[in-house]
Amino acid sequence: MSGTGRTGRAAGAEPAGGSPRRRSRRLVGGLRTRLVVTFVVVALISAVTATALAYRDARTAVLRRTQDAAVNDVRARVTAVAADFDLPPDQRSLGRFAAKVSDGLGARIVVARYQDLVAVSDPLADTEGRITVELRSAVRAGDGTRFQRVMWRDEPYLVVGMPVTYADGDRRFSGLEVFAITDLRAERDDTAALLDSVRAGILPVVVVAALLALLAAGTVLRPVRKLGRATGELAEGDLGSRVEVKGHDELADLARTFNETADALQASDARLREQEAKARRFVADVSHELRTPLAAMTMVATVLEEDADQLPPDAARAARTVGAETARLARLVEDLMEISRFDANAIRLNATEADLADAVRASLALRGWTERVEVRLAEGVRAVVDRRRVDVIVANLVGNALRHGAPPVTVTLATRTGPARRSTTLPSTDPTTVTSPHAGDEDEWVTLEVADHGPGLPPEARERVFDRFYKADAARTRSAADTGGQGSGLGTAIALENARLHGGTIGVAEGPQGGAVFTLWLPLRRTGEDAE
């Protein structure tokens, strides 16, 4: 498995390799580090274990060979010398016996005991600490040749003891005991040298293990990294991201499963997009087909409303209701067609430079809201805008404030510099944030703030207030529907689309004194500047 099908990355995504903090954590606790550490630990444990076993076996073999040779030598030499030795001995004859035995054993220290007599082949040698009570008791018991390794003055020695028995008869113990002391320092040095040699080989083994671990980790992690990169691309929306499948191991199975999952996700996304496109075409077609009969219904309803005063009370009320609902239906159809045009990218700006304060005042006057709204409009603010679409935005935002909020409703027009944001007077903790694609430290903006003093919008409603057909209070909205067609659930969505069409945005937040505050941000472009 190697390589990814596509390598595109969404704008603003985290750079390859992750943040420095993530890379640092990956270096410390990453899979590569764990693999290398595991390899090294296993290699170290194996080397130490092999060294310990080799040292133990070598030491045992050396000591066993020395012990066997010493026992055989002592037994043969004592048997040969004791054949010509007369019992009971005196001190002199016992000394000669010890000396003869020692001569045949390569000048080892030999101690001969007979009852209270003790003779040592080397009169200057200290033998008391090297011949233990346990060994003497075993030899005196006449159970044959015995040996014991002892440490005397931090030096190792092998002491071999054997009783001398009579050659004839029942081979009774004659009372003569012989002990031969063999120096084991040479054997100790040999085994120590062996241990040093094996120990010196541990470091190269660990280094080789670490190199092999790095090589193995790279081989294993390379496809994992590619799979992770492809997964990240898929999560960022690149549904065409795939990984190349190589081999037949578990990683290949994982890559194959990833590709199958991505295929299924891409197919599902395509079906959903197709269904969504069909639904939008259906809505557009239905809305278009409804325009003609609605025009006739509106005309008839208008005639009925005009003659309502001449009708009986019940008939007059019914005529007015029909007229209001017909107007609302016509407005809903117009909104559906407008949102369909946005979906089809069939909207074009008819932008000209306009005085925004005049545009706002005209929009309010057109709907008879001048007396119901408190305006704070900065004069002389001119920008290149589509005045009809600005009117749609103002009508939606102010209409919502009048219907759902509480007086006073204020409309404030101002200019600001810097990145687009909700409002400098709003709490910074408000969760709703809409960022303009034109945000920049030096950008100039026109802001139109519509504030009311009603109950405001809860956080969950602020997050969805620009969704299509979302109504924070559906019952109140319907009962308050006015002749302007508000209450369809598309007003704020259409307002936001119009703001985006200008390169701006709309934010919503809770006001400092309560109530909802909608803020329109439009880039302050004048004639001669590029308009997107």
Order of alpha helices (4+ residues) and beta strands (2+ residues): alpha-alpha-alpha-beta-beta-alpha-beta-beta-beta-alpha-alpha-alpha-alpha-beta-alpha-beta-beta-alpha-beta-beta-alpha-alpha-alpha-beta-beta
